[in-house]
Amino acid sequence: MEKSARTLTSVPCLMSCTDVNECLVDNGGCRNKATCVNSKGSFTCLCPPGFDLVNRTVCLDIDECQVLKEPCRLNERCSNTEGAYECTCHAGFARPTGSVVCTDVDECRIQNPCHPNATCLNTVGSYTCTCKRGFTGNGSRCTDVDECAQNDICHPRALCTNVPGGYSCACQPGFTGDGSLCQDVDECALPSTSRCPPISNTCSNVEGDYRCPCDLGFLASNNTLCLDVDECALGLKLCPNVSDCQNTPGSFACDCWQGYRANGTACDDVDECLDDTACPANAACVNTYGSFLCPCDVGFFGVHGHCEDIQECLFPSNGPLCTDGTCVNTVGSFFCLCDKGFWTRGQSGGQGGCVDQDELFLLSHSFCLNA
């Protein structure tokens, strides 16, 4: 409730008048930090600095930031407070100890606000973070760029190796260069006496490598060895019948079996009987495929590679050989020496036995009648 000073009028004084201290009751009606100041016959509401008196009883805060033309210095921000205001430095600025001026803060040096793989650039009142070359991101977060995933980053004959923030190109084995340009190395032209094994025909250069073609019958191994091919072990029918396949360095040979002789690509039977010494005496030579036989002549038997005379008279196989006579052994045979009055039978050599002379006469003059 507002109160105003009363106007005194001149009346006859019937009693003494005493001033009323309005401030004792409800602070005289002064509000919001207002101070009531009593005076004779009245009172006044006084506001503290930073406030304006409104309606003579209410103190309202003065917004100095709006009222004053330049309440703060350069790089300062005005903040109104109750009954006053503050001047604080803008973001990116600070007031050094003992200084009243706000100066730029070098965040890059003090705070290190960027990613380890980013570059920090200080600006007036702020900073920027930029990812380094080979990285991508917003500066606060930077991830490696895999350059090797890009096409044609290296020469087609080079190997690309990704590294944090970069990459490297190295020419493949058999090529030379810096990785951006790779050229084939002619290994055959390099001064080396042992590049190809001795049994190789020649050194043949190919792109990125070289070849050492081995001689016929050999197989190349890592361009350092020529391994013999065992043709016999391949299971191919390389040799004729009646022969054995024998592997030789770089080739093979066909060894005819005993009793056969090589004739071009065939094995022919050897006729051992053409050699008069093939069989022992008293034997006949019989040629067979790959061999021969030596059967003893009639009247002989084989003993340890020899033909011995058979003693027919001592070992008759069918009983006595010469009845009425004496058996006489000969080389390879025998004959009968007949007793007196007996004659040998008609078989040659007297091997037919002995017969009585009279019986022999009748036999020689007899004839047969057909009935």
Secondary structure, DSSP 8 states (H G I E B T S, - for coil): -------------SS------GGGTGGGG-BSS-EEEEETTEEEEE--TTEEEETTTEEEE--HHHHSSS-S-TTEEEEEETTEEEEEE-TTEE--TT--S-EE--HHHHT--S-TTEEEEEETTEEEEEE-TTEEESSSSEEE--GGGSTTSS-TTEEEEEETTEEEEEE-TTEEESSSSEEE--GGGSS-TTSS-TTB---EEETTEEE--B-TTEEEETTTEEEE--GGGGT---S-TTEEEEEETTEEEEEE-TTEEEETTEEEE--GGGSTTSS-TTB--EEETTEEE--B-TTEEEETTEEEE--TTTS-SSS-S-TTEEEEEETTEEEEEE-TTEEE-SSGGGTT-EEEHHHHHHHHH------
